[in-house]
């Protein structure tokens, strides 16, 4: 069974990718409803960023895809897209 991001609500998903600090030097590419690929400046995919619904505002999950298992592995949930992207860059 394929794991999916928790509390993902495609009905409230925005078409605009989350804004991240340009100093992180990444591109955010749409991958699905409330799901985005994070690519470095060379185009290498670092992981995925999922926008999660939360009563206090959006949360951002840093995810890595495991092809052998055909599922996402959660790296962590964060209050800002910058934090989630930083974890993907550093892990």
C-alpha positions as CSV (number, residue, x, y, z in Angstrom):
1,X,0.0,0.0,0.0
2,X,1.3,3.5,-0.9
3,X,1.6,5.9,2.0
4,X,0.2,9.3,1.4
5,X,0.8,12.6,3.3
6,X,-1.2,13.0,6.4
7,X,-4.2,15.3,6.6
8,X,-3.8,16.3,2.9
9,X,-6.8,18.2,1.8
10,X,-6.7,18.7,-2.0
11,X,-9.9,20.8,-1.8
12,X,-8.0,23.5,0.1
13,X,-4.8,23.1,-1.8
14,X,-3.5,26.2,-3.5
15,X,-2.2,26.1,-7.1
16,X,0.7,28.3,-6.2
17,X,3.8,26.6,-4.8
18,X,4.9,27.6,-1.3
19,X,7.3,30.6,-1.3
20,X,10.8,29.7,-0.1
21,X,13.8,31.9,0.7
22,X,15.8,32.4,-2.6
23,X,19.0,31.8,-0.5
24,X,18.0,28.1,-0.3
25,X,18.6,27.9,-4.1
26,X,15.9,25.4,-4.9
27,X,13.0,25.2,-7.3
28,X,9.5,24.1,-6.1
29,X,7.7,22.1,-8.8
30,X,4.1,20.9,-8.7
31,X,3.7,17.2,-8.3
32,X,0.1,16.8,-7.3
33,X,-2.6,18.5,-5.2
34,X,-0.8,20.1,-2.3
35,X,2.4,18.2,-3.2
36,X,5.6,19.7,-4.7
37,X,9.0,18.4,-5.8
38,X,12.0,20.2,-4.4
39,X,14.9,20.4,-6.9
40,X,18.3,21.9,-6.3
41,X,19.9,24.3,-8.7
42,X,21.1,21.5,-11.0
43,X,17.7,20.0,-11.2
44,X,18.3,17.0,-8.9
45,X,15.2,16.1,-6.9
46,X,15.9,16.5,-3.2
47,X,12.5,15.3,-2.0
48,X,8.9,16.4,-1.8
49,X,7.1,19.1,0.2
50,X,3.5,18.5,1.2
51,X,1.2,21.2,2.4
52,X,-0.9,19.9,5.3
53,X,-4.1,21.3,6.7
54,X,-3.9,22.3,10.4
55,X,-6.2,24.3,12.6
56,X,-3.5,26.9,13.3
57,X,-2.4,27.3,9.6
58,X,-0.6,25.3,7.0
59,X,2.1,22.8,8.0
60,X,4.8,21.6,5.6
61,X,5.9,18.0,5.5
62,X,9.4,17.1,4.2
63,X,9.1,13.8,2.4
64,X,11.5,11.4,0.6
65,X,10.2,8.9,-2.0
66,X,11.5,5.4,-1.6
67,X,11.2,3.8,-5.0
68,X,11.9,0.2,-3.8
69,X,8.9,0.5,-1.4
70,X,6.8,2.8,-3.7
71,X,6.0,5.1,-0.8
72,X,7.0,8.4,0.9
73,X,9.0,8.5,4.1
74,X,8.4,11.4,6.3
75,X,11.4,13.4,7.4
76,X,9.3,15.7,9.6
77,X,6.5,18.3,9.7
78,X,7.3,22.0,10.0
79,X,5.6,25.4,10.4
80,X,7.4,27.0,7.4
81,X,8.3,25.8,3.9
82,X,11.9,27.1,4.5
83,X,12.4,24.7,7.4
84,X,11.1,21.7,5.5
85,X,13.2,22.5,2.5
86,X,16.3,23.1,4.7
87,X,15.9,19.6,6.1
88,X,15.6,18.1,2.6
89,X,18.8,19.9,1.5
90,X,20.7,18.8,4.6
91,X,19.7,15.2,4.8
